[in-house]
Amino acid sequence: MSAAEENPNADRKDGEEEDRFLLSSPQSRPSTSPQSDGGEYEEEVAYESSEKITVVDDSAASDGCDYSAGAIAGYSLLWLLMWATAMGLLIQLLAARVGVATGKHLAELCREEYPYWAGVLLWVMAEVALIGADIQEVIGSAIAIKILSNGVLPLWAGVIITASDCFMFLFLENYGVRKLEAVFAVLISTMALSFAWMFADTRPSGKELMLGLLVPKLSSKTIRQAVGVVGCVIMPHNVFLHSALVQSRKIDPDKKGHVREALNYYSIECSVALIVSFMINLFVTTVFAKGFYGTKQANSIGLVNAGQYLEEKYGGGLLPILYIWGIGLLAAGQSSTITGTYAGQFIMGGFLNLRLKKWMRALITRSFAIVPTMIVALIFNRSETSLDVLNEWLNVLQSIQIPFALIPLLTLVSKDQVMGVFKVGQTLERVAWTVAALVIVINGYLLLDFFIAEVNGLLFGFVVCTGTAAYVAFIVYLISYGGGLPSSLFNLIRTKGFGYTRT
C-alpha cells in the first residue's frame, strides 16, 4: 500500500511535481522493518527480543555542563534546564514517530531520501558527533575509576576498562534483553541514588530551587553556561538512537491501530526517562550551586577536580562525598557510553547499509570512537587544564553537529510520502521547527562566542571562515531539499518564484 492510498489527503496539493515524483518512488514509502520479513537479515534487528530497552542517557554529568552551570550561574538556569528537557522530549518523540511509522530508523531514511553525497556527509557529521560525545563520556568514566581507585589506575587505564566493559554489556544481550535491562536499571539507579544522596547531604535551598525553576533569569555572565545546558540535553547521536530503539517491537506500519498504540506507549516511556534525567541533572546543578556559586573556586571547577572541590567543601562524613561523586560519575559515564555504542551501530549500519554480524559491527563502530579516545587520553593526561580545554572544544563540536540530526528528522517527519497518515500536523510541525531553530541559534551563539575567543592568526581565521561558509551552505541545502520547512512557509516561498525543482 502506498502512502497516497493510506492517506487520501496525501496528494491534496494539485500540480506539485515533487509530490508526484516521491509518490512514485518505492523506496520512500513507509515499509516494514527487517524484523517483519521473516528474519531474512537477522543481524540487522535492533534487539532479538520483542521487548524494548528504555535508555536514560545522562551525559551532562560526565561532560561538565551541570556542575559548571551550578557553580557559575547558581540556581538561575534551572528553568532553562526544565524547558530544554521538554524540548528534548519533543525531539525524542518525533524520532520515535519516524521509527515506528516507517519501520526504518533515521539513518536508513537519510540514506534513501538524500542524494549519495549528502548521505555520506550526514554520516560523517553523525560519526564526528558520536566520537566527540564518546570521548567525553569515556574520559568521565575513566576519571571516576581514578577517583575510586585512589589514583592507582591512571586515566588511560580507565579508558581501556570503559571500552572493554561495553563489549561485556553487549555480550549480555545474547543471554536475553532482560539481562541488559537489569544492567541499565542498576546503572540508572546507582546514578540517581548517588546524586540524590549528594543533594540530601548538601541540603540546597528549597526556596532558591523553586525560584530557579519558575522564574526565567539570564544574564550576560551566564549565557555560555545556558548554551551548555541546552547542548547537553539535546545531543545529535541520541536523535538517531531513539528512532532505532523503537523498532525492537515487531510492529507492522500498515496497521494504523498498532502504530498508534505503540506511539502512546513510547510517549510514556520517553517521558519517564526524561523526567529521571531531569531530576539527576537538577541534583548535580543544585549541589554545585549551593557549594560554589559566588565563590572564587566557581570558575576553576572542572571535570577532573570537581570531586576534590566537593570533598574540601562538604568534608568526609559516613561515606565521603568524593566517592559518592565518583560512583555517580562512573554510572553516568557507563550508561552514556553504552548508549553511544548502540547509536554507533545504528548510525554506521543505516547510512552505509552494512550487512554484518552484530559483534563485528559493534567492534568496528566501537573502534571508531575508542581509538580517538585513547589518543586523546594519552595526549591530554598531562594537566587538569588541558582536559578542561578539551572538554570545551568537544562541547563546541557537539553544537556544530546538532543541525545535521534535527533538520533531517523534521524534514522526514513532515513528509506525506515518508510518514503517510502519521505525518505530523501543521501546528506540531511549526512548534518542532521553532524548537529546532531555537536550539540551532543557541548553539550558534556558543560557536560565535568560542571562535571569537579562540581564533587567532590570519591563516586559522581564513580556514574557520571557509569552513563556516561550507557549513552554512550545507544547512541551507538540507532545509531546502524536499521542502524541509513548515509547509505553509515553503508554499509561500514557492509561489513567489523561488521554488525548488527536483532533478
GIQUIUR-V717950 format. One line per field, one symbol per residue. psi: psi as a letter, one per 30 degrees, with the letter a starting at -180 (. if undefined). burial: b if it has 16 or more other ideal C-beta (glycine too) atoms within 10 Angstrom, else e. A space follows every 50 residues. Layout:
# GIQUIUR-V717950
psi = ???
burial = ???
This chain:
# GIQUIUR-V717950
psi = kleeeejfgehfjkgjeeeeeeffjffglklllfeghggeieffkekelg lkkkkjjifeefggeeeeeeeefbffgeeeeeeeeeeeeeeeeeeeeeee ffglleeeeeeeflleeeeeeeeeeeeeeeeeeeeeeeeeeeeeeeefgh gejleeeeeeeeeefeeeeeefffgkfeeeeeeeeeeeeeeeeeeeeeee efilkeeeeeeeefjkkklffgeeeeeeeeefejkeffeeeffeefgfkj kjffjeeeeeeeeeeeeeeeeeeeeeeeeeeeeeeeefeeffkglffefg kleegeeeeeeeefadaejkfeeeeeeeeeeeeeeeeeeeeeeeeeeeee efhkilleeeeeeeeeeeeeeeeeeeeeegheleeeeeeeeeeeeeeeee feffeeeeeeeefgkefefbfgklleeeeeeeeeeeeeeeeefeeeeeee eeefjkkeeeeeeeeeeeeeeeeeeeeeefjghhlkeeeeeeeefggglk kk.
burial = ebbbebbeebeeeeeeebbeebbeeeebbbbebbbeeeeeeeebbbbebe ebbbbbbbbbbbbbbbbbbbbbbbbbbbbbbbbbbebbbbbbbbbbbbbb bbbbbbbbbbbbbbeeebbebbbebbbbbbbbbbbbbbbbbbbbbbbbee eebebeebbbebbeebeebbebbeeebeebbebbeebbebbbebbbbbbe bbebeeebbeebbeeeeeeeebebbbbbbbbbbbbbbbbbbbbbbbbbbe bebeeeeebeebbeebeebbeebbebbbebbbbbbbbbbbbbbeeeebee bbbbbbbebbbebbeeeeeebbbbbbbbbbbbbbbbbbbbbbbbbbbbbb beeeebebeebbeebbebbbebbbebbeebbeeeeebbebbbebbbbbbb bbbbbbbbbbbbbbbbbbbbbbbbeeebbbebbebbeebbebbbebbeeb eeeeeeeeeeeeeeeeeeeeeeebeebbbbbbbbbbbeebeeeeeeeeee eee
